[in-house]
């Protein structure tokens, strides 16, 4: 009988130690899963997934725009007349002139016809926006990029529902 009690006590100790091992295994599995989930939630709420979704949508749009033969859909181009303004300056500075030549890449020839009708509004918007700019805002590649993006945003609103694909800067002169 004493031997049976010793065996049962040994079995209880083994069960306790295996229970401890199972808790460790559980922690080693659950903890990394919780860390991965927390990282995923952090990335989602940081807004980084928006870029991924936008890029996927652009790819989908490009695939839709392709014809049956796989050739990309042809766009159309619209040349905006040269815009020349004097930039905003401080106090006693001499005037700084800014000349800009732009071509718009539009979705179709129908969009070009719409842009021709809206040309006075396009020129007005460009004049209004460019006159408020300062020389520091357009210097360097980042300044040019911001200028291009701002013009694209403004002209997309003006020409809606026409599709403005891109703004092509042909000539930029600061004097």
C-alpha positions, 0 to 999 in steps of 0.5 A, spaced: 500 500 500 505 504 501 508 503 494 501 505 491 501 511 495 508 513 492 506 511 485 500 516 486 504 521 489 509 521 483 503 521 478 501 527 481 507 531 481 508 529 474 501 532 472 503 538 476 510 539 472 506 537 465 501 542 467 507 547 468 510 545 461 503 546 458 502 553 461 509 555 458 507 552 451 501 556 451 504 562 453 509 561 448 504 560 442 499 565 445 504 571 446 507 571 439 500 571 436 498 577 441 504 581 439 502 580 431 495 582 432 497 588 436 502 590 430 496 589 425 492 593 429 497 599 430 499 598 422 491 599 420 490 605 425 496 608 423 493 609 416 499 605 412 494 600 409 490 606 405 496 606 401 496 599 400 489 599 398 490 606 393 495 602 390 491 596 389 485 600 386 490 604 381 492 597 379 485 595 378 483 601 374 489 600 369 486 593 368 479 596 367 482 601 362 486 596 358 482 594 352 481 587 349 487 586 346 491 588 352 493 595 350 492 601 355 487 606 353 489 612 350 488 619 353 488 625 350 492 632 351 490 639 352 495 645 352 493 650 357 496 657 354 502 660 358 501 663 365 505 668 367 504 672 374 508 676 379 509 672 385 507 674 392 513 678 395 515 681 402 515 689 402 521 692 398 523 686 394 523 687 387 517 683 383 519 676 381 515 673 375 513 666 374 512 663 367 508 656 367 507 652 361 502 646 362 499 640 358 494 636 361 493 629 360 485 627 360 482 621 360 478 622 353 477 626 347 470 628 350 474 631 356 478 635 352 472 638 349 470 639 356 476 642 358 476 647 352 469 650 354 472 651 361 479 654 359 477 661 362 475 658 369 482 654 368 486 660 367 483 664 373 484 658 378 491 658 375 492 666 376 489 666 383 493 660 386 500 662 383 499 669 385 499 667 392 505 663 392 512 665 394 519 663 391 521 659 397 515 655 396 516 653 388 524 652 389 527 645 389 524 638 386 519 638 392 517 645 391 515 643 384 512 636 386 507 640 391 506 645 385 504 639 380 500 636 385 496 642 387 495 644 380 492 637 379 487 637 385 485 644 383 484 642 375 480 635 377 475 639 381 474 644 376 474 639 370 469 634 374 466 630 371 472 629 366 478 625 368 484 629 369 490 623 369 496 628 370 499 635 369 505 635 365 509 641 366 513 643 360 516 650 362 517 653 368 521 660 368 522 664 375 525 671 373 
